[in-house]
Amino acid sequence: MRMLVSVESADAGTKSGTHRVLIIGRGSEDPAAGDIGLSLEEAKTLISAIQDEFVSAQAAEIVDKRRHCGCGKKLNIKDWKLRRIYTALGRVYLPSPRLISCTSDGNMQRAISPLKGWIYGAS
């Protein structure tokens, strides 16, 4: 038997929609006694995959909201950095953009992270 697990995000900005999370499969030819339900490893993998999707959707929403300057200009992405985030359910790896700030406030352009302050324990 195989089971496809999907997550549907209703209001996650650019991450809205249905996303495949995991396919769990196990042969059913000769099951062992008590071999019913998810194994501990399968459950951990499932929770980890859901956490990855959830954190990714949260980050996409935050970046989308913080990607605009006070003057209304959309800020360009300078580059991306892979961040390691520690959550209550374990590590999540998240691509994090750095944006080029606007000069409308009289300051020089610089790289800013829209996720700074939101991510604790990141590296």
N, C-alpha and C positions, 0 to 999 in steps of 0.2 A: 504494500500500500504506500502511496505517496500523497503528501498533502502540501499544497501551495499556500503559504501564509503571505497575505498582503496587508498593507496599512493604507488607509485612506485619510488624507489630510484635507480638511475642509477650508481652512483659512490660514494657510502657511505661506502666503506670498508666492514666490516663484516655485516653491516645493509643493504647492497644492496638487491634488490628484491622487491616483492610486499608485503605490510603489510596491513591487515585489520585495519581500523581505527575506524569505527563506523557503526552500523546499526540503521537507522532512520526508525521508523514505526509509522503509524497513521491509525486508522480505517477510512474507507471511507463510512460506512453505512449511516450516517446521518450528513454530514458536515455542520457546521454553516456558515452563510453568511460571506464572507470575509476570510474564513479559507482556504487560499491557500498559498502555498509556505512554507518556513521554519518559525517556530516561533522564537522569539528572543532567548528563552532558547535553542532550537535545534541548532541555529546558533552559540551560545556561546559554546555549547558542541562540535560541529564540529570543530570550530577554535581551541579550547583547545586540542582536540585529534590530530589534525594536528601538532600543536606546539610541543606536547609531542614527536611525531615521528621525527620531524625535529631536535629538540634539541638532542634527543637520537642518531640519525644518525651522527650529527656533533660531539658529544662526542666520539662515537665509532671510528670515523675516526681519531680524535686527539689522543686518547689512542693508537690506532694501530700504528700511526707514531712515538709516543714518547716512545713506549715500547722497543725500541732497544737502547743499549748503543753505545757510540762512537766506541767501539772495535768490534761491530757487534753482541754481545751477546743479546739474547732476555731476558728481565727482567721478573722475576717471580712476580705473584700477591701475596701480603701479605694478604690483606683482602679488603673488600668492605665497603663503607659507603654511606648511602642514603643522598644525598644533596638536599636541597631546593633551587631552583634558581628562581630569579625574572626576568621575561622577560617583554617586552613591552605589551605582551598579557596575563600576569598573571603568577602565580606560576607553576613551573614544578618540579617534583621530579625525581631525576636522580641517579641511582647507580653509584658511583664513586670508581674506584679501587685505592689502594695504592700499589706501586711497591717496590720491594727490589732492591736498587741500586747496581751497579756493583763495584767491588773492583779493577778493572783494572787501575784506575787513582790513586791508592795508598791510597784512603780514606776508612774509615770503612763503612760497610754496614749500610744503614739507609732506612727508609720508605720515599718514595717520591710520590707526587701526579702528574700524568701527566696532569691533568686538572687545576692545580694551575696556576693562572695568566690568564686563559681563562674565568673562572667563576667569575663574579663580583656580589656582593650582595648575595653570597651563604651562606647557614648555614647548 
